[in-house]
């Protein structure tokens, strides 16, 4: 997944087409863990985190993901795993991509 993100051609070239990767634009990465994406909200009004994976394994995967970015020469900043953080973001463009390594039967 790390290599997929690094090589994903989502940055505009001279013609304005999404044709350049993070490496091509000499971009940087901010990688912040987000375990709550596994929340099940199919019943009730409170998210269930029972389906979330083991935190120790999740941290190992997170560290390996970050390490791969750094191995590939991407300047990478991280958040603190498991910490409460406030992260600001500024989106650039009308495109939102959802990436998953799993089959995803529901498409947005």
N, C-alpha and C positions, 0 to 999 in steps of 0.2 A: 504494500500500500504506500509506503514511503517513496519508493522509486516511481510509482504511478503518479503521485502528486508532484514530485520534482520534475518529471518529464511531461506532465500534462501541458498541452499548448493552449493556454488561456489568456495570454497577454498579447496585446495588439502589436502587429508589425507596422511597417511604414505605410501600408495600405489600409490600416485600420482593421485588419482581419485577425481573429484569434489564431495566432500561428507561432507564438513564442512561448518557451517554457521558463520556469523560474531560473534555471541555469542560463538560458539565453539572455535574460534581462539582468542577470547578476543580482537577483532579488534575495531577500532575507526571509526568514520564517519566524513566526511566533507560535509555539506549540504549547497549548494549554489542555490539560486533561479535562474530560467532561463525562464523568460516569453517569450522570443523570439522564443521558440520552437513552439509557436502557430502562427508563421508567415506563411501567405499564399503566396506562390511564383508561383501560377499556371498561372498568367498572368504578362506580363511585366518583368521588370528587377529590380524592387524594392519590397522588402518584404512588404506585407500589414499586419498591426497589428490590423485591424478592428475586427477580430474575437477573439481577446484576451479577457479574462474575466475582471471583475471589479478588479482593483488593490487592493482595500481594502479587498475584499473577498479572493483574491489570497494571501495576506499577512496573513490573518487569517488561511488559509489552510496550508501555509508554517510553521507558528508558531505551529500549531497543529501537523504537521508532525515531526518537531524537538522535540517537547515535548514528543511524543510517543517514540522516540529513547532514550531520557533521562530517561523516566519512565521505560524502559526496561533495564536500566543500561549501555547503550552504551555511552562511552565517545564521546561527539559530539561537534564539532566546526561548526560555521556558518559563512556565508558571511553576508553582510549588504543588506537587501531586497531593491531592486530597485537601488542599487549603481552600478557604473561601476567598475568592478573588473578584475584583471588579476590573473588567477588561473592556476598553473602548475600541470600537471598530468603525472604519469608514469604508463603505462599499464603493466601488468604482465601476459603474456600468449597470446595465439592466439584466445581468445574468446571475442566476443562483444555481450552483451545481451541488447535487447531493451524491456523494460517493460512498459506496459500500462494497465490501468484499464478499458479502452474503447475497444470496438470491433475495430479491425484494419484490414480492408479488404486487404490492400496492405502489403504483407510480403516481407521482405528483404531476 
